[in-house]
């Protein structure tokens, strides 16, 4: 029985495995959804994806996080735009080819967020570098 316990901790629900693979669990084959997925099975799917997985990754439908990343917006931006359903790669390409106003606005908003994150990271790095430097003055250094 002890041998079974570690095996249980090394498996996950199909929903979790699908999330790690960047795919919609509802679009996977029945056998994928039938039971737990072990970490070894997940690793094998990542290293050598079967045709169904390669097709899903290539054509979709894609989960919200993947759609947001491909469009260059946040998940919140998709929600503000009323995009609640998964999109296929073709639908995403169509949006990028002729971006609606909401997409232009959300991409600009996302670019602003990224710029602010960079600015804060640079500021923090500068502060850390300054904190590591010895402070001027005391004159009491013992040489040699």
C-alpha positions as CSV (number, residue, x, y, z in Angstrom):
1,X,0.0,0.0,0.0
2,X,2.9,2.3,0.7
3,X,4.0,1.9,-3.0
4,X,0.6,3.3,-4.1
5,X,0.7,6.5,-2.0
6,X,3.5,8.2,-4.0
7,X,1.8,7.3,-7.3
8,X,-1.4,9.1,-6.2
9,X,0.6,12.2,-5.4
10,X,2.2,12.1,-8.8
11,X,-1.0,12.4,-10.8
12,X,-3.4,15.2,-11.6
13,X,-6.8,15.8,-12.9
14,X,-7.2,16.0,-16.7
15,X,-8.2,19.7,-16.2
16,X,-4.9,20.5,-14.5
17,X,-2.9,18.6,-17.1
18,X,-4.7,20.4,-19.9
19,X,-3.9,23.7,-18.3
20,X,-0.3,22.8,-18.1
21,X,-0.4,21.9,-21.8
22,X,-2.1,25.1,-22.7
23,X,-5.2,23.5,-24.2
24,X,-8.9,23.3,-23.4
25,X,-9.8,20.1,-21.6
26,X,-13.2,20.0,-23.4
27,X,-11.4,19.8,-26.7
28,X,-9.3,16.8,-25.7
29,X,-10.1,13.2,-26.7
30,X,-12.3,11.1,-24.3
31,X,-9.4,9.0,-23.2
32,X,-7.5,12.0,-22.0
33,X,-10.5,13.1,-19.9
34,X,-11.2,9.6,-18.6
35,X,-8.9,9.6,-15.6
36,X,-5.9,11.1,-13.8
37,X,-2.8,12.0,-15.8
38,X,0.5,11.1,-14.2
39,X,3.4,13.4,-14.3
40,X,5.3,10.9,-16.5
41,X,2.4,10.9,-19.0
42,X,2.3,14.7,-18.9
43,X,6.1,14.9,-19.6
44,X,5.7,12.4,-22.5
45,X,2.9,14.5,-24.0
46,X,5.1,17.6,-23.7
47,X,8.2,16.0,-25.3
48,X,6.4,14.0,-28.0
49,X,2.9,15.4,-28.5
50,X,0.4,13.1,-30.3
51,X,-1.3,14.5,-33.4
52,X,-4.4,15.5,-31.5
53,X,-2.3,17.6,-29.1
54,X,-0.3,19.2,-31.9
55,X,-3.5,20.0,-33.8
56,X,-5.1,21.6,-30.7
57,X,-2.0,23.7,-30.0
58,X,-1.8,24.8,-33.6
59,X,-5.5,25.4,-34.4
60,X,-7.3,25.7,-31.1
61,X,-9.8,26.3,-29.7
62,X,-7.5,28.0,-27.2
63,X,-8.1,28.6,-23.5
64,X,-8.5,32.2,-22.3
65,X,-4.8,32.6,-21.2
66,X,-3.5,31.5,-24.6
67,X,-6.0,33.7,-26.5
68,X,-4.9,36.7,-24.4
69,X,-1.2,36.0,-25.0
70,X,-1.7,35.6,-28.7
71,X,-3.7,38.9,-28.9
72,X,-1.2,40.7,-26.7
73,X,-3.8,41.6,-24.1
74,X,-4.7,40.6,-20.5
75,X,-7.4,38.2,-19.4
76,X,-9.2,41.2,-18.0
77,X,-8.9,42.9,-21.4
78,X,-10.7,39.9,-22.9
79,X,-13.4,40.2,-20.3
80,X,-13.8,43.9,-20.8
81,X,-14.3,43.2,-24.6
82,X,-16.9,40.6,-23.8
83,X,-14.7,37.7,-25.2
84,X,-15.9,34.8,-23.0
85,X,-15.6,31.8,-25.4
86,X,-12.4,30.1,-26.5
87,X,-11.1,31.2,-29.9
88,X,-9.5,29.3,-32.7
89,X,-6.2,30.3,-34.3
90,X,-8.1,31.4,-37.4
91,X,-10.3,33.7,-35.3
92,X,-7.3,35.1,-33.5
93,X,-5.5,35.8,-36.8
94,X,-8.7,37.5,-38.2
95,X,-8.7,39.8,-35.1
96,X,-5.0,40.6,-35.5
97,X,-5.4,41.3,-39.3
98,X,-8.2,43.8,-38.8
99,X,-8.1,44.8,-35.1
100,X,-11.3,46.1,-33.7
101,X,-11.2,49.2,-31.5
102,X,-11.3,47.2,-28.2
103,X,-8.2,45.3,-29.3
104,X,-6.3,48.4,-30.2
105,X,-7.2,49.9,-26.8
106,X,-6.4,46.8,-24.8
107,X,-3.0,46.3,-26.6
108,X,-2.1,49.9,-25.8
109,X,-3.2,49.4,-22.2
110,X,-1.1,46.2,-22.0
111,X,1.9,48.0,-23.4
112,X,1.6,50.7,-20.8
113,X,1.4,48.1,-18.0
114,X,4.6,46.4,-19.4
115,X,6.4,49.7,-19.6
116,X,5.5,50.5,-16.0
117,X,6.7,47.1,-14.8
118,X,10.0,47.7,-16.6
119,X,10.3,51.1,-15.1
120,X,9.7,49.7,-11.6
121,X,12.1,46.8,-12.1
122,X,14.8,49.3,-13.2
123,X,14.1,51.5,-10.2
124,X,14.3,48.6,-7.8
125,X,17.5,47.3,-9.4
126,X,19.1,50.8,-9.1
127,X,18.0,51.0,-5.4
128,X,19.5,47.6,-4.7
129,X,22.7,48.5,-6.4
130,X,22.9,51.7,-4.4
131,X,22.2,49.9,-1.2
132,X,25.2,47.5,-1.9
133,X,27.6,50.4,-2.3
134,X,29.5,51.6,0.7
135,X,28.3,54.9,1.9
136,X,30.8,57.8,1.6
137,X,32.9,59.4,4.0
138,X,34.0,57.9,7.3
139,X,37.6,58.0,6.4
140,X,38.5,55.2,8.8
141,X,39.6,52.6,6.4
142,X,42.4,50.4,7.4
143,X,44.5,49.7,4.4
144,X,46.6,46.7,3.9
